[in-house]
């Protein structure tokens, strides 16, 4: 089975793609809420699908997952993964509330988180398109609040031949001197798309 095996130069390139996407997303979010939001990418790596829950605790941790289909030259899914606490903190930041105000995600908070996933995915896809020379477009986002194991099951539903190798881009949000909110943007291709991605990475 083809695995998404990348050398150091390729991983550095994917991290740079993440930085470019984060820069564009930060600009768009800042314009949207009329307040400066910074987004950084501390790391990018290839990991196994089964290890994803470990990014945010364990398989029973309560998380927010924004799930999108990738349309175009590959078949994949995007999962933007946040802990429950990070999702509430991000909603407070986007809605310009006092940090810690939100105890549950309101309808407007839900919409704000989905729009953030949409902006991030679009920015990352545009950067990936330029880097890989492919056409990739994200679908409308769907927000799932559940334990990590159930979210990962949701990602796999209706998605045949999912690859065990995925690309994880750590994504951190911050505003002025306020807390840093951490999430993960995951690109989960199907098995046939791994070969397309490897052929497109020319480093």
C-alpha positions in Angstrom: 0.0 0.0 0.0 1.3 3.5 -0.9 2.1 5.6 2.1 2.6 9.3 2.4 6.3 9.2 3.0 8.0 12.6 2.7 11.6 13.6 3.1 12.8 16.5 5.2 12.7 19.0 2.3 9.2 18.0 1.4 8.0 18.3 5.0 9.7 21.8 5.2 7.8 22.7 2.0 4.5 21.5 3.4 5.1 23.5 6.6 5.8 26.6 4.4 2.5 25.9 2.6 0.9 25.9 6.0 2.5 29.2 6.9 1.3 30.8 3.6 -2.2 29.5 4.1 -2.2 30.6 7.8 -1.1 34.1 6.7 -3.9 34.4 4.2 -6.4 33.0 6.7 -5.3 35.4 9.4 -5.8 38.4 7.1 -9.3 37.2 6.1 -10.3 36.5 9.8 -8.9 39.9 10.9 -11.0 41.6 8.3 -14.0 39.6 9.2 -14.0 40.5 12.9 -12.2 43.8 12.5 -9.5 42.9 15.0 -6.0 41.5 14.4 -5.8 37.7 14.6 -2.5 35.9 14.2 -2.3 32.3 13.0 1.0 30.4 13.1 2.1 26.9 12.1 4.6 25.5 14.7 4.8 22.1 13.0 3.7 19.9 10.1 4.2 16.1 9.9 2.9 12.9 8.4 1.2 10.7 11.0 -1.0 7.6 11.1 -4.8 8.0 11.2 -5.1 5.9 14.4 -2.8 8.3 16.3 -5.0 11.4 15.6 -6.9 11.3 19.0 -3.6 11.5 20.7 -3.1 15.0 19.4 -5.8 16.3 21.7 -5.9 13.8 24.6 -7.2 10.4 23.8 -10.1 8.7 22.0 -12.6 9.6 24.7 -11.7 13.3 24.8 -14.5 15.7 23.8 -13.5 17.6 20.7 -14.9 19.8 18.0 -14.3 18.6 14.4 -14.9 20.6 11.3 -15.1 18.1 8.4 -15.0 19.0 4.7 -14.7 17.0 1.6 -11.9 17.9 -0.8 -13.1 18.1 -4.4 -10.9 18.2 -7.5 -7.8 16.3 -8.5 -7.7 14.1 -5.3 -10.3 12.5 -3.1 -9.7 13.5 0.5 -11.2 15.0 3.6 -10.1 17.9 5.7 -10.6 17.7 9.5 -9.9 20.8 11.6 -9.7 19.4 15.1 -10.0 21.4 18.3 -10.4 20.3 22.0 -13.8 21.4 23.4 -12.0 24.1 25.5 -10.1 25.4 22.4 -13.4 25.6 20.4 -15.1 27.6 23.1 -12.0 29.9 23.5 -11.9 30.4 19.7 -15.6 31.3 19.6 -15.0 33.9 22.4 -12.1 35.4 20.4 -14.1 35.5 17.1 -17.2 37.0 18.8 -15.0 39.4 20.8 -16.2 38.1 24.2 -14.3 37.9 27.4 -12.1 34.8 27.4 -13.9 32.0 29.2 -17.4 33.5 28.7 -18.7 30.6 26.6 -19.6 27.4 28.5 -21.5 25.9 25.6 -21.3 26.7 21.9 -24.2 28.9 20.8 -25.6 28.9 17.3 -23.6 32.0 16.4 -20.5 30.5 18.0 -21.1 27.3 15.9 -21.3 29.5 12.8 -18.2 31.4 13.7 -16.2 28.2 14.2 -17.5 26.7 10.9 -16.6 29.9 9.0 -13.1 29.8 10.5 -12.7 26.2 9.3 -13.9 27.3 5.9 -11.5 30.2 5.7 -8.5 28.1 6.9 -9.3 25.2 4.6 -9.7 27.6 1.6 -6.4 29.3 2.4 -4.5 26.0 2.8 -6.1 24.6 -0.3 -5.0 27.7 -2.4 -1.5 27.4 -1.0 -1.4 23.6 -1.8 -2.8 24.2 -5.3 0.1 26.6 -6.0 2.7 24.3 -4.5 1.4 21.0 -6.0 0.0 22.3 -9.3 -3.3 20.6 -8.5 -6.9 21.8 -8.3 -8.3 21.2 -4.8 -11.5 22.8 -3.4 -13.1 22.3 0.0 -16.8 21.6 0.4 -19.2 23.3 2.8 -18.0 22.5 6.4 -19.8 20.3 8.9 -19.2 20.8 12.6 -19.3 17.7 14.8 -19.1 17.9 18.6 -18.3 14.5 20.1 -15.6 12.3 21.6 -12.5 12.0 19.4 -13.2 8.4 18.4 -16.7 9.2 17.1 -15.4 12.2 15.2 -12.8 10.0 13.5 -15.6 7.5 12.6 -17.6 10.4 11.1 -14.6 11.3 8.9 -14.4 7.7 7.6 -18.1 7.4 6.8 -18.8 7.2 3.1 -15.1 7.4 2.4 -13.8 4.2 0.9 -10.1 3.2 1.0 -9.0 5.9 3.4 -5.2 6.1 3.7 -3.5 5.4 7.0 -1.0 8.2 6.3 -2.3 11.8 6.8 -0.8 15.2 6.8 -1.1 17.1 10.1 -0.6 20.9 10.2 -0.6 22.3 13.8 -2.4 25.6 13.8 -2.2 28.2 16.6 -4.5 31.3 16.9 -3.6 34.3 19.1 -4.8 37.9 19.5 -2.5 40.5 20.9 -1.2 39.3 24.4 -4.1 36.9 24.9 -4.0 33.1 25.2 -2.8 30.9 22.3 -5.5 28.5 21.0 -4.2 25.4 19.4 -5.8 23.2 16.7 -4.9 20.8 14.0 -5.6 20.9 10.2 -5.6 17.4 8.9 -5.5 16.3 5.2 -6.8 12.8 5.0 -6.5 11.4 1.4 -7.9 8.1 0.1 -5.4 5.5 -0.9 -5.4 6.3 -4.7 -4.8 10.0 -3.9 -1.6 9.3 -2.0 0.1 8.5 -5.3 -1.2 11.7 -6.9 0.1 13.7 -4.0 3.6 12.0 -4.0 3.9 12.6 -7.8 3.0 16.2 -7.4 5.6 16.8 -4.7 8.7 17.4 -6.9 11.3 18.1 -4.2 
